[in-house]
Amino acid sequence: MSETVVVGTARAGRFATVLIVTGSVILAVVALAAVFAPLLTGWGPTEIDPLGTLVPPGPGHPLGTDANGMDVWSRLLHAGRLDLGIAVAGVAVAVVAGTALGLVAGYLGGWVDDVLMRVVDVFQAFPTFILALAVAALVGNGTGNLIAVIAAVNAPAYARLVRAEVRTVRESSFVAASVTSGASTFGVLWRHVLPNSLTPVRVIAPLNAGWAMLTLAGLSFLGLGVTVPAAEWGAMISLGSPDVVAGRWWTSVPPGLVLLICVLGFSLLGEGLQERAEAKRR
């Protein structure tokens, strides 16, 4: 029986590694293409070809041009900087804010826990994208504001997740020993409780980054996110969607495919981390 468990754990570990490597490679390729975009195209993301509006893919424009005469290939590459940057930054802020709230609420308990969790309940009472729409309409569509929107709709989930972990960890013997030895509350939280409460956060964060990209694209598609002429995949899909009916697929299909590939990369990375965490528990 033990040999079966060992073999199953090894297989799960190898499968997790495959998922993590595959997802990481996908994201690395997209990130590198975005970083080196100026070297991969001769057109700027907002540069207009006065002689080429809705030109099909060809030698001068590998993926054609959009309704404004801007090169789709160039915009596709440069949009990765904005989409990846806003999504990752938003999730990072959400992780920090949510972890801080969950840490305080879970460790102190009492009325502090009740107040913080009721605030979290208010945010989680609404569907994530509906809440994002409301917050984006309220604060505007600047880059910093969009990061704040992504953080605001994701932080409550991290707060509740970390709170649950902290409530378990705080009952551990090593935490009691640290308190008995005279360590300060901050010292106990920073050295003992926090490091042992972050495992689920590491698993969920990559998955949330993928959903954050979809949220950003959805906001931009509806005109509440990044707007044209800035290069962003959701805005490109919105601008090019009427052209699909006329057979001009190149204005909206490529950004949709790249968005799908990025979300797939984050999903594979998150699933791989989850598989690895579960394999370690066996």
C-alpha positions as CSV (number, residue, x, y, z in Angstrom):
1,M,0.0,0.0,0.0
2,S,2.8,2.4,0.9
3,E,4.5,1.7,-2.4
4,T,1.3,2.5,-4.3
5,V,1.1,5.8,-2.4
6,V,4.7,6.6,-3.3
7,V,4.3,5.8,-7.0
8,G,1.1,7.9,-7.1
9,T,2.8,10.8,-5.4
10,A,5.7,10.6,-7.8
11,R,3.4,10.6,-10.8
12,A,1.4,13.5,-9.4
13,G,4.7,15.4,-8.9
14,R,5.8,14.7,-12.5
15,F,2.4,15.8,-13.9
16,A,2.6,19.0,-11.8
17,T,6.0,19.7,-13.1
18,V,4.8,19.3,-16.7
19,L,1.9,21.7,-16.1
20,I,4.2,24.3,-14.4
21,V,6.8,24.2,-17.1
22,T,4.2,24.4,-19.9
23,G,2.4,27.3,-18.3
24,S,5.7,29.1,-17.6
25,V,6.9,28.7,-21.1
26,I,3.7,30.0,-22.6
27,L,3.8,33.1,-20.3
28,A,7.5,33.6,-20.9
29,V,7.1,33.6,-24.7
30,V,4.3,36.1,-24.5
31,A,6.2,38.3,-22.1
32,L,9.4,38.3,-24.2
33,A,7.4,39.1,-27.3
34,A,5.8,42.1,-25.5
35,V,9.2,43.3,-24.1
36,F,10.9,43.1,-27.5
37,A,8.0,44.2,-29.5
38,P,9.8,47.2,-31.1
39,L,12.4,44.7,-32.5
40,L,9.7,42.4,-34.0
41,T,7.8,45.0,-36.0
42,G,8.5,48.1,-38.0
43,W,5.3,49.9,-37.0
44,G,4.4,51.6,-33.8
45,P,1.3,50.5,-31.9
46,T,-0.5,53.8,-32.6
47,E,1.2,54.6,-35.9
48,I,-1.3,55.0,-38.8
49,D,-0.7,53.8,-42.4
50,P,-2.5,56.5,-44.4
51,L,-2.7,54.2,-47.4
52,G,-3.9,51.1,-45.6
53,T,-7.2,50.8,-43.8
54,L,-8.5,47.3,-43.2
55,V,-5.7,45.9,-45.3
56,P,-5.6,42.1,-45.2
57,P,-2.4,40.3,-43.9
58,G,0.5,40.7,-46.3
59,P,4.2,41.6,-46.6
60,G,3.8,45.1,-45.2
61,H,1.4,44.2,-42.5
62,P,1.8,40.5,-41.3
63,L,-1.7,40.6,-39.6
64,G,-3.2,43.4,-41.7
65,T,-4.5,46.7,-40.4
66,D,-7.6,47.8,-38.4
67,A,-10.3,50.3,-39.2
68,N,-8.0,53.1,-38.2
69,G,-5.1,51.9,-40.4
70,M,-3.0,50.8,-37.4
71,D,-0.8,47.6,-37.8
72,V,-2.5,44.7,-36.0
73,W,0.7,42.8,-35.4
74,S,2.4,45.7,-33.8
75,R,-0.6,46.4,-31.6
76,L,-0.9,42.7,-30.7
77,L,2.7,42.7,-29.4
78,H,2.6,46.0,-27.6
79,A,-0.7,45.2,-26.0
80,G,0.9,42.4,-24.0
81,R,2.8,45.0,-21.9
82,L,-0.4,46.6,-20.8
83,D,-2.5,43.4,-20.3
84,L,0.2,41.5,-18.4
85,G,1.3,44.5,-16.5
86,I,-2.1,45.5,-15.2
87,A,-3.2,41.9,-14.5
88,V,-0.1,40.9,-12.6
89,A,0.1,44.3,-10.7
90,G,-3.6,44.1,-9.8
91,V,-3.3,40.6,-8.5
92,A,-0.1,41.5,-6.6
93,V,-1.8,44.4,-4.8
94,A,-4.8,42.1,-4.1
95,V,-2.5,39.5,-2.6
96,V,-0.8,42.0,-0.3
97,A,-4.0,43.8,0.8
98,G,-6.1,40.6,1.2
99,T,-3.3,38.8,3.1
100,A,-2.9,41.7,5.5
101,L,-6.6,41.8,6.2
102,G,-6.9,38.0,6.6
103,L,-3.8,37.9,8.8
104,V,-5.1,40.5,11.2
105,A,-8.7,39.1,11.2
106,G,-7.6,35.5,11.7
107,Y,-5.1,36.1,14.4
108,L,-6.9,38.7,16.5
109,G,-10.4,37.3,16.1
110,G,-13.2,38.9,18.2
111,W,-14.8,42.2,17.0
112,V,-11.9,42.9,14.7
113,D,-12.6,39.7,12.8
114,D,-16.3,40.4,12.7
115,V,-15.9,43.9,11.3
116,L,-13.3,43.0,8.7
117,M,-15.2,39.9,7.5
118,R,-18.5,41.8,7.2
119,V,-16.7,44.3,4.9
120,V,-15.4,41.3,2.9
121,D,-18.9,39.9,2.7
122,V,-20.2,43.2,1.2
123,F,-17.6,42.9,-1.6
124,Q,-18.2,39.2,-2.2
125,A,-22.0,39.7,-2.3
126,F,-21.7,40.9,-5.9
127,P,-20.5,38.9,-9.0
128,T,-16.8,39.7,-9.6
129,F,-17.3,41.3,-13.1
130,I,-20.3,43.3,-12.1
131,L,-18.4,44.7,-9.1
132,A,-15.5,45.5,-11.5
133,L,-17.9,47.3,-13.8
134,A,-19.2,49.4,-10.9
135,V,-15.8,50.2,-9.5
136,A,-14.3,51.1,-13.0
137,A,-17.3,53.3,-13.7
138,L,-16.7,55.1,-10.4
139,V,-12.9,55.6,-10.5
140,G,-12.2,55.9,-14.2
141,N,-10.1,54.0,-16.7
142,G,-6.5,55.1,-16.1
143,T,-3.8,52.4,-15.7
144,G,-3.5,53.0,-12.0
145,N,-7.3,52.9,-11.6
146,L,-7.6,49.7,-13.5
147,I,-5.0,48.1,-11.2
148,A,-7.0,49.3,-8.3
149,V,-10.2,47.8,-9.8
150,I,-8.5,44.4,-10.3
151,A,-7.1,44.5,-6.7
152,A,-10.5,45.6,-5.2
153,V,-12.4,42.7,-6.7
154,N,-9.8,40.0,-5.9
155,A,-8.6,41.1,-2.4
156,P,-11.6,39.8,-0.5
157,A,-11.1,36.3,-1.7
158,Y,-7.5,36.3,-0.4
159,A,-8.6,37.9,2.9
160,R,-11.0,35.0,3.5
161,L,-8.5,32.4,2.4
162,V,-5.7,33.6,4.6
163,R,-8.0,34.1,7.5
164,A,-9.0,30.5,7.4
165,E,-5.4,29.4,7.3
166,V,-4.3,31.7,10.1
167,R,-7.1,30.4,12.4
168,T,-5.6,27.0,12.0
169,V,-1.9,28.0,12.3
170,R,-2.4,30.2,15.4
171,E,-3.4,27.0,17.4
172,S,-0.1,25.4,16.6
173,S,2.4,24.6,19.3
174,F,5.2,26.6,17.7
175,V,3.0,29.7,17.8
176,A,2.2,29.1,21.4
177,A,5.8,28.6,22.2
178,S,6.7,31.9,20.5
179,V,4.1,33.8,22.4
180,T,5.2,32.2,25.7
181,S,8.8,33.3,25.0
182,G,7.7,36.9,24.9
183,A,7.7,37.6,21.2
184,S,5.6,40.6,20.0
185,T,2.4,40.1,18.1
186,F,4.0,41.5,15.0
187,G,7.0,39.1,15.4
188,V,4.7,36.1,15.8
189,L,2.7,37.1,12.7
190,W,5.7,37.9,10.6
191,R,8.0,35.0,11.5
192,H,5.6,32.1,12.2
193,V,2.0,32.7,11.2
194,L,2.4,34.4,7.8
195,P,4.9,32.0,6.2
196,N,2.7,29.0,7.1
197,S,-0.5,30.6,5.8
198,L,0.6,31.4,2.2
199,T,0.5,28.0,0.5
200,P,-3.1,28.4,-0.9
201,V,-2.3,32.0,-1.9
202,R,0.6,30.8,-4.1
203,V,-1.7,28.4,-5.8
204,I,-4.6,30.7,-6.4
205,A,-2.7,33.8,-7.5
206,P,-1.7,32.5,-11.0
207,L,-5.3,31.4,-11.6
208,N,-6.5,34.9,-10.5
209,A,-4.0,36.5,-12.9
210,G,-5.7,34.8,-15.8
211,W,-9.1,35.9,-14.6
212,A,-7.8,39.4,-14.1
213,M,-6.8,39.5,-17.8
214,L,-10.3,38.5,-18.8
215,T,-11.7,41.1,-16.5
216,L,-9.5,43.8,-18.0
217,A,-10.4,42.7,-21.5
218,G,-14.1,42.7,-20.7
219,L,-13.9,46.2,-19.3
220,S,-12.0,47.5,-22.3
221,F,-14.4,45.8,-24.6
222,L,-17.3,47.7,-23.0
223,G,-15.4,51.0,-23.0
224,L,-14.6,51.1,-19.3
225,G,-11.0,49.9,-19.5
226,V,-8.2,50.8,-21.8
227,T,-9.5,52.8,-24.8
228,V,-8.3,53.2,-28.4
229,P,-5.7,54.3,-29.6
230,A,-3.9,52.5,-26.7
231,A,-3.0,48.9,-27.6
232,E,-4.9,46.4,-25.4
233,W,-6.4,43.1,-26.5
234,G,-9.9,43.7,-25.2
235,A,-10.1,47.1,-26.9
236,M,-8.7,45.5,-30.1
237,I,-11.5,42.9,-30.0
238,S,-14.1,45.6,-29.5
239,L,-12.8,47.7,-32.4
240,G,-12.6,44.8,-34.7
241,S,-15.7,42.8,-33.8
242,P,-17.9,44.5,-36.5
243,D,-15.4,43.6,-39.2
244,V,-15.8,39.8,-38.5
245,V,-19.2,39.8,-40.1
246,A,-17.7,41.3,-43.2
247,G,-15.0,38.6,-43.3
248,R,-12.2,40.8,-42.0
249,W,-11.2,38.3,-39.2
250,W,-7.7,39.7,-38.7
251,T,-8.8,42.7,-36.7
252,S,-10.3,40.8,-33.7
253,V,-9.4,37.1,-33.9
254,P,-5.6,37.4,-33.2
255,P,-6.0,39.4,-30.0
256,G,-8.7,37.0,-28.9
257,L,-6.4,34.0,-29.5
258,V,-3.5,35.6,-27.7
259,L,-5.7,36.4,-24.7
260,L,-6.9,32.8,-24.7
261,I,-3.3,31.5,-24.8
262,C,-2.3,33.8,-21.9
263,V,-5.2,32.7,-19.7
264,L,-4.3,29.1,-20.6
265,G,-0.7,29.7,-19.4
266,F,-1.8,31.1,-16.1
267,S,-4.3,28.3,-15.6
268,L,-1.7,25.6,-16.3
269,L,0.7,27.3,-13.9
270,G,-1.9,27.5,-11.2
271,E,-3.1,23.9,-11.7
272,G,0.5,22.7,-11.6
273,L,1.1,24.5,-8.3
274,Q,-2.1,23.0,-6.9
275,E,-1.1,19.5,-8.0
276,R,2.3,19.9,-6.4
277,A,0.8,21.1,-3.2
278,E,-1.6,18.2,-3.0
279,A,1.2,15.7,-3.8
280,K,3.2,17.0,-0.9
281,R,0.3,16.4,1.5
282,R,0.1,12.7,0.5
